[in-house]
């Protein structure tokens, strides 16, 4: 009986730890050196996988947006998986989370992820358009001489990397693509860096960050910076969760990348 009691206490304590971790947003600040890059010191804020399905995750995504703005980056990039169900009020949560970006002193861009294509992508895109976030669907924009290429979701076959040819772009070229492993097969080689989410860093990990499981599309590149990939890729642990709203040894992050030539 004592063993059962200790086990129950341990389970409750573990669940409490995992609940706290899910809302312990961290700002990760990194300086990355890129071989193909001219815009030294350009800074981007990454918000991946907000999953604003319910009230509390929506508040967490709003906090992430506020943290990103406080860093005063040159651009804020939202890397897909805004939602993952079509409950009656979920599309309004986009505005509740991201209306704070109306005060952002920099442009904000987003791409769709695999879960976004499991819901009504048209309604979702309309909800995003009511915010400051400009949705890029195989499109390129210029920000102070830096080109940002938003590649649409790869798992759902929406990506059109060939569309890069339709847009003039600079040598400093950021690719936004939800699933990081498609850097090997989708992302054009002339991109300077790819930024991705999708993995949640594993979400439920062993100590020191070893994931218990990883989704298709993020099994080779799942957390942090991979400078030796076909195109250097940074994978964010993301903001939200999938399944249970818990994280274990894998806190959510808002990422601030300072990009330099190297």
C-alpha positions, 0 to 999 in steps of 0.5 A: 500500500505504501508503494501505491501511495508513493506512486500516486504522489509521484504521479501527481507531482509529475503532472503538476510539474508538466502543467507548470512547464507547459506555461513556463514560456522562455525567451531563447536568444541566439546569434547564428552565423550563416554562410549566405547572409549579408544583413548582419544583425537582422533580428527575427522573433519566432512564435511556433505552434500556438494551438489556440484551441481553448482559453488558457492556450490562447492566453499563452499565445498572447503572452508569447506575442507580447514577449516577442514585441518587447524584444523589438525584432525586425520581423515577427514570424509565426510558424504554423499550427495556429489551431487543430480543431474547428470547435465553434469559437476557435477562429475567434481565438486567433484575434484574442491571441494576436490582436496585441500585434497591432502595436508591433513596430515591425512586420509580422508574417505567418505560414500554415502548418499541417493541423491548420489544413485539418480544419477549415483553412479558408476560415482560418486564413480569414481570421488571420487576415483580421490581425497584423499577421500577413499569411505567406503561401508560397510568397516572398516579401522584403523587409529592409533588404532581407527576403522572407519566403513563406512556404506553405505546408509540406505534409499536406502537399501545399508547398510550392518551392518553385514559386521562389523563381517568381519573386526577386529576392536578396542573398539574405533569404529566410525560408519559413516552413512548418515541418523542419525535415522537409529542408532536405527535399523542399527548401530551395538551396539558395535560402540562407536559413529555414525556420520551423516548428512542428516538433514542439521539441518533443513536448514530453521529454526525458531529462536533458531533452531526449524526446519520447516521440516525434511527429513525421516531418520532425524526426531528423531536425526537432530542436535547436540549430542545425548548421550542417543541414542542406540549408541551415535550419532552426527548430523552435520548441514552440508555444503550444501543445498537442494532445494533453496540455502538458510538457516535460523537460521541454518548456515552450519558447519564444525565439529571438534570432540575431543573424550574422554572416559567418 
